[in-house]
Amino acid sequence: MIYLGFDTSNYTTSAAIFDSVDFSVKQVKKLLPVKSGELGMRQSDAVFFHTQQLPEITEELLGKSYNIKAVSASTRPRKASDSYMPCFTVGGAAARITAAAAGIPFYETSHQIGHILAALLGAGKEHLSLLRKPFIAFHVSGGTTDCLYVEPCERDFIRCEIFSCSADLKAGQAVDRAGVMLGLSFPCGKALEALALKSDKTFRIKIKSTDGNAHFSGLQNQCEKQFEMGIPPPDIAKYCLSFIAQAVGDMTEFTLAKTSRDLPILFCGGVMSNKYIKEILTERFGSENVIFSPPEFSSDNAAGVALYGFLKSRE
């Protein structure tokens, strides 16, 4: 029982198959080719490269003939009427064509819901039981820094309500801007973490926020000021990640205070692949309360989108 999913995000071309018999996932993904020194690319270029890369990774993924039961795609960033990004039309179009040609169902979801489902699955299929009750999900990436109250929904399995978010710059944007400034290649998450691990500095950071929404623009300003002062790059990198960990923690506290402190907390998105940030948040909230997923399921991927197709097909 195989389900195929596509995700063509702002950074990565992804395809995955989910096997409902053993709940296994096979996925192939490829970063978009951002030029050295640049912070991303125009949407028109992203659409072009997704069009080139999606057939390649799909051929690699499938390899042999599968009896595919349904195909799904993330067609927008969030499940909201005003949420739109051209790059997602590539995966949506490929999924619709595949479904029509094979005479199988096509399901569409959001990139954000795909992230949440993939992170739950990657953390262990037992965590999918959370879909039957409320929980907190933090989606932190280059395009999103949202603390979400998630509850069961008959139509889409889960409904996400934003309780706090970034008031300006996104956490992933801050990581990439600091990284590129330090001479790292975009996207900079892994390299910035490796650099930060070379620092033995500790920081006391107070986050400015409005109604629970953290301001990240100050992080960029501080990193640039430290760079101009000649502060060693490892210390700048560690300050950047420490700031994000503190901000994410504060936003989580704000949401828990308005909902329930007994709720599980799921952290997903590319920035949440960072082991240093994971350690800080786990220590702050307790290992019994937080759920992290392996990097391949936390960063952009199509695994959750493929899983969504399976869940929809059971209706």
Secondary structure, DSSP 8 states (H G I E B T S, - for coil): -EEEEEEE-SSEEEEEEEETTTTEEEEEEEE----TT-----HHHHHHHHHHHHHHHHHHHH-S---EEEEEEEEESSSSTT---TTHHHHHHHHHHHHHHHT--EEEEEHHHHHHHHHHHHT-GGGGGGGGS-EEEEEESSS-EEEEEEEEETTTEEEEEEEEEBSSS-HHHHHHHHHHHTT--SS-HHHHHHHHTT----------EETTEE--HHHHHHHHHHHHTT--HHHHHHHHHHHHHHHHHHHHHHHHHHS-TTS-EEEESGGGG-HHHHHHHHHHH-TTTEEE--HHHHSS-SHHHHHHHHHHHT-
